Amino acid sequence: MSEVKKIATRDSYGDALVELGKEHDNLVVLDADLAAATKTGKFKAAFPERFIDCGIAECNMVGIAAGMSTCGKVPFASTFAMFAAGRAFDQLRNTVGYPHLNVKIGATHAGISVGEDGATHQCNEDIALMRTIPGMTIINPCDDIEAKQAVKAAYEMEGPVYLRFGRLATPIINSEDYKFEIGKGVKLKEGTDVTIVATGLMVAASLEAAKNLEADGINAEVINIHTIKPLDEDIIVESAKKTGKVITVEEHSIIGGLGSAVCDCLSAKYPVSVSKIGVEDVYGHSGPAVELLKEFGLDAEGIYNKIKKIMA
């Protein structure tokens, strides 16, 4: 059997920007001295006149993007998630969010899979922070195909969007005829015993864990929630009514992210047992990405073991 193809969603981001740039003259890309890492360097090579390197000044970059959006441009401001959601939170809240400007944030290197860069760069809080900004759309794609379509959808919609991308290559699980829609979850596997709601890098791992659970007689339903906000509450409630138990999986803190969004939904609409798998209330640390995911129980085996324990 041939090995599953893997591509980092940050690469997908760079490729999607180039393709969109060919079609839309009003698309501009800003970066904070990380074009090689965020892959916006691909856009710079293709359209140097529409690329601005703002230097290591993320807050200023967001301000520039905000200004450009008022002049008919559609700016994609790009940097690591830690610097986008963390360092520039004030500017995203007050300069982009408050006036609801048409600015897109390309946040790469999210989660502990940043690896050797360590705790200071492993942003496990960004979804929680962005959820608090009124009107902010939050998208966390699971693979190359979904990521490219997400960038296109972000361009086409009016208003601020936070796009979360990873450094680590992730398996491609979607087919070429996949259709991405903002705010619409995707049921990847039918099940009756438990609902697994996953996002981003954790979707492929959750699918693998679900297959392993079948050998134990546990029939898990798997849902890909690529859009954290607005959340597809209908697909979650419908599945919860069928299985009666929900488990969320995310490469993010269990505080304020996907798990919290699902709990908010179900506590109001259909109270059931919800367990959250993610980064506990701790910082990450330096190490190879794959080994860190294993250590934090966020690889397929770790997810499988945690769900088996929860179901017991």
CORCOR-V453265 format. One record per helix or strand. SS is the DSSP state (A for helix, B for strand). FROM is the first residue (numbers start at 0). TO is the last residue. If there is no record, write none. Layout:
ss=SS from=FROM to=TO
ss=SS from=FROM to=TO
This chain:
ss=B from=5 to=6
ss=A from=8 to=22
ss=B from=26 to=30
ss=A from=34 to=37
ss=A from=40 to=45
ss=A from=47 to=49
ss=B from=50 to=52
ss=A from=57 to=68
ss=B from=73 to=79
ss=A from=80 to=86
ss=A from=88 to=96
ss=B from=103 to=107
ss=B from=109 to=109
ss=A from=111 to=116
ss=B from=122 to=122
ss=A from=125 to=130
ss=B from=136 to=138
ss=A from=143 to=155
ss=B from=160 to=163
ss=B from=169 to=170
ss=B from=185 to=188
ss=B from=193 to=197
ss=A from=201 to=213
ss=B from=219 to=223
ss=B from=226 to=228
ss=A from=232 to=242
ss=B from=244 to=252
ss=A from=257 to=268
ss=B from=272 to=278
ss=A from=288 to=294
ss=A from=299 to=310
